[in-house]
Amino acid sequence: MPDQPLPDHDDHSFDPNLEVAAAAWLSQRRGKPVWAGPPPVARLIANLVPQDQRKAGMTARELQTRWAEIVGDKIATICQPDQIKGETLVLKVVAAAAPLLSMRSTEIIGLVRLAGASKIKKLSLVRAPLKQAVKAPATATKRKLNATEQRKLDEQLEQVTQPSLKAALTRLAEATATID
């Protein structure tokens, strides 16, 4: 804003030209509002997984049978869980895929922890040939949520504004309702 002289009088009268100039100057220099983004999905769906399953963790065998379901088909074709050593999940990986999996290790750890292996904090990648994919045992049929469960789910998901995300979380709740 170019320097404009102030009016010579002291009555503090309103000058619309100065008001417009000040508003324009502020709009160009005012900081952008900060938005933290949506809350993490893990926090939104944490209450959908029963408490005893979150604390119990998973064995390496359970991870092997559910691996494609946990990390997705693309990642499951290039790596397999081998064993759990303390807080470290050892993955057998295709040699060429090791750098990719190294970059996505935080994401994989998050997915594994979300699936129930809450004690896992690190990944160890071992370049080795993969075994034949382990097939998961036949799963029980999904059941619909009862009225109480549906009401509780609706309360937990009322902050979610995207219809596709809300539908996916509802399907997840129905799928995990059969796990006891």
VOGU-3710 file (C-alpha; in Angstrom, 3 decimals, decimal comma):
1> mpdqplpdhd> 0,000/0,000/0,000  1,577/3,280/-0,969  2,085/5,660/1,888  -0,928/7,924/2,011  -1,024/10,920/4,282  -3,475/10,720/7,152  -6,280/13,234/7,237  -5,402/16,511/8,906  -8,308/16,480/11,293  -8,519/14,596/14,600
11> dhsfdpnlev> -12,172/13,541/14,563  -11,297/9,949/13,484  -13,854/9,957/10,720  -14,354/6,896/8,533  -12,650/7,085/5,152  -13,955/4,366/2,801  -10,933/4,703/0,473  -8,514/3,972/3,301  -10,688/1,052/4,455  -10,627/-0,534/0,966
21> aaaawlsqrr> -6,874/0,012/0,636  -6,238/-1,509/4,081  -8,416/-4,543/3,296  -6,547/-5,106/0,010  -3,181/-4,811/1,733  -4,185/-7,283/4,478  -5,603/-9,815/2,010  -2,261/-9,951/0,195  -0,131/-10,289/3,332  -2,285/-12,168/5,810
31> gkpvwagppp> -1,157/-15,721/6,559  -3,099/-18,688/5,289  -5,207/-20,573/7,857  -3,648/-23,807/9,029  -5,648/-27,008/8,604  -4,284/-30,117/10,251  -6,068/-32,401/7,805  -8,386/-35,281/8,523  -7,777/-37,465/11,562  -5,880/-40,710/10,939
41> varlianlvp> -8,124/-43,600/9,925  -6,561/-45,792/12,600  -7,838/-43,440/15,289  -11,329/-43,358/13,761  -11,678/-47,129/13,602  -9,732/-48,059/16,736  -12,952/-48,656/18,649  -14,280/-51,005/15,958  -11,693/-53,675/16,819  -12,480/-55,374/20,150
51> qdqrkagmta> -10,162/-54,418/23,018  -8,990/-57,991/23,690  -7,904/-58,419/20,060  -5,983/-55,139/20,104  -3,999/-56,227/23,173  -3,466/-59,855/22,198  -1,458/-59,179/19,053  -0,965/-61,661/16,238  1,326/-64,554/15,621  3,505/-64,820/12,522
61> relqtrwaei> 1,240/-67,614/11,262  -1,845/-65,403/11,536  -0,007/-62,663/9,649  0,954/-65,140/6,930  -2,621/-66,321/6,434  -4,048/-62,782/6,311  -1,114/-61,027/4,607  -2,840/-60,104/1,325  -5,849/-58,853/3,267  -3,671/-56,720/5,547
71> vgdkiaticq> -1,289/-55,064/3,083  -3,089/-55,542/-0,220  -2,470/-57,842/-3,152  0,293/-55,762/-4,767  2,532/-55,686/-1,701  1,667/-59,293/-0,832  3,076/-60,490/-4,170  6,528/-59,054/-3,416  6,905/-59,899/0,273  5,743/-62,325/2,952
81> pdqikgetlv> 5,989/-62,264/6,727  8,554/-64,781/7,966  8,723/-64,380/11,735  8,312/-61,961/14,604  11,365/-61,222/16,742  10,298/-59,096/19,700  8,981/-55,849/18,210  10,396/-56,567/14,743  8,522/-58,211/11,885  10,895/-60,066/9,559
91> lkvvaaaapl> 9,712/-60,001/5,945  11,012/-62,130/3,102  11,150/-59,887/0,057  11,902/-60,138/-3,634  15,353/-58,571/-3,996  14,267/-55,932/-6,505  11,403/-54,814/-4,267  13,473/-54,225/-1,124  14,007/-50,464/-1,734  10,299/-49,943/-2,378
101> lsmrsteiig> 9,337/-51,793/0,789  11,965/-49,908/2,746  10,374/-46,625/1,690  6,896/-47,901/2,586  7,921/-49,516/5,876  6,043/-46,995/8,023  2,869/-47,641/6,045  3,283/-51,425/6,300  3,923/-51,241/10,047  0,770/-49,136/10,432
111> lvrlagaski> -1,307/-51,648/8,484  0,085/-54,586/10,465  -0,544/-52,812/13,758  -4,055/-51,900/12,661  -4,707/-55,547/11,785  -3,932/-56,556/15,339  -0,184/-57,005/15,715  0,126/-53,978/17,972  3,543/-54,925/19,342  5,249/-54,572/15,915
121> kklslvrapl> 7,359/-51,389/15,723  10,047/-52,215/13,134  10,510/-54,143/9,894  13,466/-56,241/8,928  13,728/-57,027/5,216  15,418/-60,278/4,208  16,053/-60,860/0,514  14,925/-64,438/-0,080  12,732/-66,393/-2,466  9,066/-66,335/-1,537
131> kqavkapata> 7,132/-69,461/-0,642  3,846/-70,406/-2,200  1,211/-68,008/-0,901  -0,473/-69,302/2,224  -4,220/-69,541/1,763  -6,425/-68,249/4,518  -8,896/-70,695/5,999  -12,481/-70,299/4,881  -13,953/-67,339/6,668  -17,326/-67,246/8,302
141> tkrklnateq> -20,054/-65,391/6,486  -20,468/-61,744/7,298  -23,329/-60,720/9,495  -25,166/-57,455/9,665  -24,720/-55,324/12,753  -27,563/-55,338/15,259  -29,338/-52,073/16,130  -27,137/-51,305/19,151  -23,926/-51,942/17,229  -25,194/-49,894/14,272
151> rkldeqleqv> -26,102/-46,967/16,546  -22,656/-47,088/18,194  -20,967/-47,235/14,780  -23,011/-44,272/13,526  -21,940/-42,237/16,565  -18,281/-43,085/15,978  -18,464/-42,234/12,270  -20,461/-39,009/12,472  -17,253/-36,967/11,937  -16,527/-38,774/8,656
161> tqpslkaalt> -17,887/-36,658/5,794  -16,855/-38,734/2,776  -19,580/-41,249/1,837  -17,138/-43,740/0,299  -14,947/-43,757/3,424  -17,989/-44,113/5,658  -19,218/-47,072/3,561  -15,783/-48,728/3,709  -15,617/-48,324/7,479  -19,119/-49,773/7,809
171> rlaeatatid> -18,062/-52,803/5,724  -15,002/-53,177/7,948  -17,181/-53,081/11,068  -19,456/-55,773/9,615  -16,469/-57,910/8,660  -14,917/-57,656/12,107  -18,227/-58,258/13,882  -17,861/-62,001/13,232  -14,402/-62,133/14,853  -14,656/-63,294/18,442
//
